[in-house]
């Protein structure tokens, strides 16, 4: 997957480009809302388009367990099943096996894991993951990997990384040996691992680059390591990855981390944070996160953000949103999610514009001078 119209920052590694898929063009840097089970929680496809969503993410693990591949295959793929016309990315299932699986058995072949739904036993391997993602029909497919827990010794991290490399090489071979199902092209991304060890991250990036994937992701971060390590590993890897191909930092989604990672040369992000926090009453603004459930908001008859053009801020007050939460009204989940997703896309759009205008360092400085990560009492 070759990027197009690449523009770069003179003093940071920030970049803006276009990615072409058969379901549309993606402007980067881009944030991908997470549609774990074929739906971004509380939002319709039209809602997602209205917020500025360009591409969304589906989850191999959850869709395998429910509704299952036969149903999605009979629907003609995930795009048709969920009525989403834009680009889709699907993860490999490896991270969910790591984070959700019980009684996992990992071998050279793959992983046997226990379902979080009913305790049934299932298998995932590079070949099975590729088959599932061919059936889902996503535009961007992720190679099957093992996510190393943090902390991990260097020895454990290296063993895990080397297993990931073998799995990813099998993923690539199997993917290229089996055509897509629905008449549109699919791209396969490799995933760099190596925990917080720079020499392992460098080795992983070089091995995967030599294999020749369509794009590259950085996995195994935002799993509990210090933030400084996350930034350092990202910096190390983006120095090595091919500049003409997309770079995706998996599972990272705090606004301050998005800005820092774009400065380090990342193009793509995903995270459940905007919708998960919305369901808990934490809403993002340019001044920092706000807890609309707080007592101080009960008689604030002003929008969450006067400068925001989202549906929520244009029509409803902080006091009303707090009332909905306190009354357990389901509408608030949609209104809060609409705002948060809109904020994330506005943040990415602002960075794209700044990079293209040659003003990214000023954007970065202005953002951190204004954005207070502790504004919601430490909840993010």
C-alpha positions in Angstrom: 0.0 0.0 0.0 1.8 3.1 -1.2 1.0 6.4 0.4 0.2 9.3 -1.8 0.6 13.1 -1.6 3.1 12.8 1.3 3.8 16.0 3.2 6.2 16.1 6.1 7.2 18.5 8.9 10.6 20.1 8.7 11.4 19.8 12.5 9.5 16.7 13.6 8.7 13.3 11.9 5.0 14.3 11.5 3.5 13.5 8.1 0.3 13.8 6.2 -0.7 11.6 3.3 -3.4 9.7 1.5 -4.1 5.9 1.6 -6.2 4.5 -1.2 -8.5 1.6 -0.7 -11.3 0.1 -2.8 -13.8 1.6 -0.4 -12.4 5.1 -0.4 -9.4 7.4 0.2 -8.1 7.9 3.8 -6.5 11.2 4.8 -3.8 10.7 7.4 -3.0 11.1 10.2 -6.3 9.3 11.0 -8.1 7.9 14.0 -10.2 4.8 13.6 -13.2 4.3 15.9 -13.5 0.8 17.2 -16.5 -1.3 16.1 -15.7 -4.3 18.2 -18.7 -6.5 17.3 -19.5 -4.8 14.0 -20.8 -1.6 15.6 -19.2 1.5 17.1 -21.2 1.5 20.4 -24.4 3.6 20.2 -23.6 5.1 16.8 -25.0 4.3 13.4 -23.0 4.4 10.1 -24.6 7.7 9.3 -23.6 9.1 12.7 -20.0 8.0 12.0 -20.0 9.7 8.7 -21.4 12.9 10.3 -18.6 12.9 12.9 -16.0 12.7 10.1 -15.1 9.0 10.4 -13.0 7.8 7.4 -12.3 4.2 8.5 -13.4 2.0 11.3 -12.1 -1.1 13.0 -13.7 -4.5 13.4 -12.6 -7.3 15.8 -11.7 -10.8 14.6 -11.9 -12.4 18.0 -15.4 -11.1 18.9 -16.9 -11.5 15.4 -15.6 -15.1 15.3 -17.4 -15.9 18.5 -20.6 -13.9 17.6 -22.3 -14.0 15.1 -19.7 -16.4 13.5 -18.3 -16.5 10.0 -21.1 -18.3 8.3 -23.5 -15.5 9.0 -21.1 -12.8 7.9 -20.2 -14.8 4.8 -23.8 -15.2 3.9 -24.3 -11.4 4.3 -21.5 -10.8 1.7 -18.9 -9.6 4.2 -18.7 -7.2 7.1 -19.2 -4.0 5.0 -22.7 -5.3 3.9 -23.5 -6.9 7.3 -23.1 -3.6 9.2 -24.0 -1.3 6.3 -20.7 0.6 6.3 -19.6 1.8 2.9 -16.2 3.1 3.9 -12.8 1.4 4.5 -12.6 -1.2 7.3 -9.6 -2.5 9.2 -9.7 -5.8 11.1 -7.3 -6.9 13.8 -5.9 -10.4 13.9 -7.5 -11.6 17.2 -4.1 -11.9 18.8 -4.5 -9.1 21.2 -7.9 -10.3 22.5 -6.5 -13.7 23.1 -3.8 -12.0 25.2 -6.2 -9.7 27.1 -9.4 -11.7 27.3 -8.6 -15.3 26.8 -8.7 -17.8 29.6 -6.7 -21.0 29.8 -4.8 -20.1 26.6 -2.5 -22.7 25.2 0.1 -21.2 22.9 2.2 -23.4 20.5 4.1 -23.0 17.3 0.8 -23.8 15.5 -1.2 -21.0 17.1 -3.4 -20.5 20.1 -6.3 -22.5 21.7 -8.4 -20.3 23.9 -11.6 -20.3 25.9 -14.5 -18.1 24.8 -15.4 -15.2 27.1 -19.0 -15.8 26.1 -19.7 -19.4 26.9 -16.4 -21.1 27.8 -16.2 -23.0 24.5 -12.8 -23.8 23.0 -11.5 -22.2 19.8 -8.4 -22.1 17.8 -6.6 -19.2 16.2 -3.5 -19.5 14.0 -2.0 -17.4 11.2 -3.9 -19.3 8.6 -7.2 -19.3 10.5 -6.9 -15.5 11.2 -6.3 -14.9 7.5 -9.3 -17.0 6.6 -11.5 -15.1 9.0 -10.3 -11.7 7.8 -10.8 -12.8 4.2 -14.4 -13.7 5.2 -14.9 -10.4 6.9 -13.6 -8.6 3.8 -11.8 -5.8 5.5 -9.7 -3.4 3.4 -6.8 -3.7 5.8 -5.9 -7.1 7.4 -3.6 -7.6 10.3 -1.0 -10.4 10.5 -1.4 -12.8 13.4 0.9 -11.9 16.3 1.5 -12.5 20.0 1.2 -9.5 22.2 3.9 -9.6 24.9 2.7 -8.8 28.4 4.4 -6.0 30.4 6.6 -6.3 32.2 8.6 -9.0 30.4 12.2 -10.0 30.6 14.3 -9.5 27.6 14.5 -13.2 27.1 10.7 -13.6 27.2 10.2 -10.6 24.9 12.6 -12.1 22.4 11.0 -15.5 22.4 7.6 -13.9 21.9 8.9 -11.6 19.1 10.5 -14.5 17.2 7.3 -16.5 17.4 5.4 -13.5 16.1 7.8 -13.2 13.2 7.2 -16.9 12.3 3.5 -16.4 12.6 3.6 -13.3 10.5 5.6 -14.9 7.8 3.0 -17.7 7.7 0.2 -15.1 7.6 1.8 -13.4 4.6 2.4 -16.6 2.7 -1.2 -17.8 3.3 -2.7 -14.4 2.6 -1.0 -14.2 -0.8 -1.9 -17.8 -1.6 -5.7 -17.2 -1.1 -7.6 -14.5 -3.0 -10.2 -12.1 -1.5 -13.8 -13.2 -1.5 -15.8 -10.2 -2.5 -14.1 -8.6 -5.5 -12.3 -5.8 -3.7 -8.6 -5.7 -2.8 -7.2 -6.3 0.7 -3.9 -5.1 2.2 -1.9 -7.0 4.8 0.0 -5.2 7.6 2.8 -6.7 9.7 3.0 -5.9 13.4 6.3 -4.9 15.0 6.8 -6.4 18.5 9.7 -6.4 21.0 8.3 -5.0 24.2 10.4 -2.0 25.6 13.7 -3.2 24.3 15.1 -0.9 21.6 17.3 -3.6 20.0 14.4 -6.0 19.7 12.1 -3.3 18.2 14.8 -2.5 15.7 15.3 -6.1 14.8 11.5 -6.7 14.5 11.1 -3.7 12.2 13.9 -4.9 9.9 12.7 -8.5 9.7 9.1 -7.4 8.8 10.3 -4.8 6.4 12.4 -7.5 4.6 9.3 -9.7 4.4 7.5 -7.0 2.5 4.1 -6.2 4.0 1.7 -3.6 2.6 1.9 -1.5 5.7 3.3 -1.8 9.2 1.8 -1.6 12.7 3.5 -1.2 16.1 1.9 -3.5 18.6 2.6 -4.4 22.2 2.5 -0.9 23.5 -0.1 0.9 25.8 -0.2 -2.4 27.8 1.1 -0.9 31.1 4.5 0.4 30.2 5.7 3.9 31.2 4.6 6.5 28.7 8.2 7.4 28.1 8.9 3.9 26.9 5.9 3.9 24.6 7.2 7.1 22.9 10.8 5.8 22.8 9.8 2.5 21.1 7.6 4.4 18.6 10.5 6.7 17.8 12.9 3.8 17.3 10.6 1.9 15.0 9.5 4.8 12.8 13.2 5.5 12.0 13.3 2.1 10.3 9.9 1.5 8.7 9.7 2.4 5.0 8.6 6.1 4.6 6.5 5.3 1.6 4.1 2.9 3.5 1.6 3.5 6.3 2.5 3.2 10.0 -0.2 2.3 12.5 0.2 2.5 16.3 -2.2 0.0 17.7 -4.5 0.7 20.7 -3.1 4.1 21.6 -5.8 6.8 21.9 -5.4 9.4 24.6 -5.4 12.8 22.9 -2.0 13.8 24.2 -0.5 10.5 23.0 -2.0 11.0 19.5 -0.3 14.4 19.2 3.0 13.0 20.4 2.9 9.9 18.2 2.1 12.0 15.1 5.2 14.0 15.9 7.0 10.7 15.9 5.8 9.7 12.4 2.6 7.7 13.0 -0.2 7.8 10.5 -3.0 5.6 12.0 -4.5 5.0 15.4 -7.4 3.1 17.0 -8.7 3.0 20.6 -11.9 2.3 22.4 -11.3 5.3 24.7 -13.6 7.9 23.1 -16.7 5.7 23.2 -15.8 3.9 26.5 -15.2 7.2 28.3 -18.4 8.6 26.8 -20.4 5.8 28.5 -18.8 6.9 31.8 -19.5 10.6 31.4 -16.0 11.7 30.4 -16.1 13.9 27.4 -13.1 15.4 25.6 -12.6 19.2 24.9 -9.7 21.3 23.7 -9.2 22.3 27.4 -9.0 18.6 28.5 -11.5 15.9 29.6 -14.7 16.9 31.4 -16.8 14.8 33.7 -20.3 15.9 32.8 -21.7 13.7 35.7 -20.0 16.1 38.2 -22.2 18.1 40.5 -20.7 21.3 39.3 -22.4 20.8 35.9 -25.9 20.4 37.2 -27.0 24.0 36.3 -24.6 24.8 33.6 -26.9 25.7 30.7 -24.1 26.0 28.2 -22.7 23.6 25.6 -19.8 21.3 26.5 -17.6 23.2 24.1 -18.8 26.5 22.6 -16.4 26.1 19.6 -17.5 22.5 18.8 -19.7 22.0 15.8 -20.9 18.5 16.7 -24.6 17.7 17.0 -24.3 17.4 20.8 -22.7 20.7 21.4 -25.0 22.5 19.0 -28.1 21.3 20.7 -27.6 20.3 24.3 -26.2 21.8 27.5 -23.9 20.3 30.1 -26.8 20.4 32.6 -29.0 18.3 30.2 -26.2 15.8 29.6 -25.7 15.4 33.3 -29.5 15.0 33.8 -29.5 12.2 31.2 -26.7 10.4 33.0 -28.4 10.7 36.4 -31.7 9.5 34.9 -30.1 6.6 33.1 -31.5 7.7 29.8 -30.0 5.8 26.9 -29.9 8.9 24.7 -26.9 10.2 26.6 -24.6 7.3 25.3 -25.2 8.4 21.8 -24.8 12.1 22.5 -21.6 11.6 24.5 -20.1 9.3 21.9 -21.0 11.6 19.0 -19.1 14.4 20.7 -16.1 12.3 21.6 -15.7 10.8 18.2 -16.2 14.2 16.6 -13.5 15.7 18.9 -11.0 13.0 18.0 -11.6 13.6 14.3 -11.3 17.4 14.8 -8.0 16.8 16.5 -6.7 14.6 13.6 -8.0 17.1 11.1 -6.2 19.9 12.9 -3.0 18.0 12.8 -3.4 17.3 9.1 -4.0 20.9 8.3 -1.0 22.0 10.4 1.3 19.6 8.8 0.2 20.6 5.3 0.7 24.3 6.2 4.1 23.7 7.8 2.7 24.7 11.2 2.7 21.4 13.1 5.2 22.4 15.8 3.0 25.4 16.6 -0.1 23.2 16.7 1.7 20.8 19.0 2.8 23.7 21.3 -0.6 25.3 21.4 -2.3 21.9 22.1 -0.2 21.2 25.1 -0.4 24.7 26.5 -4.2 24.4 26.5 -5.0 20.7 27.1 -5.1 19.7 30.7 -5.1 15.9 31.1 -6.1 16.2 34.8 -9.1 18.4 34.2 -11.6 15.6 34.9 -10.0 14.7 38.2 -7.6 12.3 36.7 -10.2 10.3 34.9 -9.5 9.7 31.2 
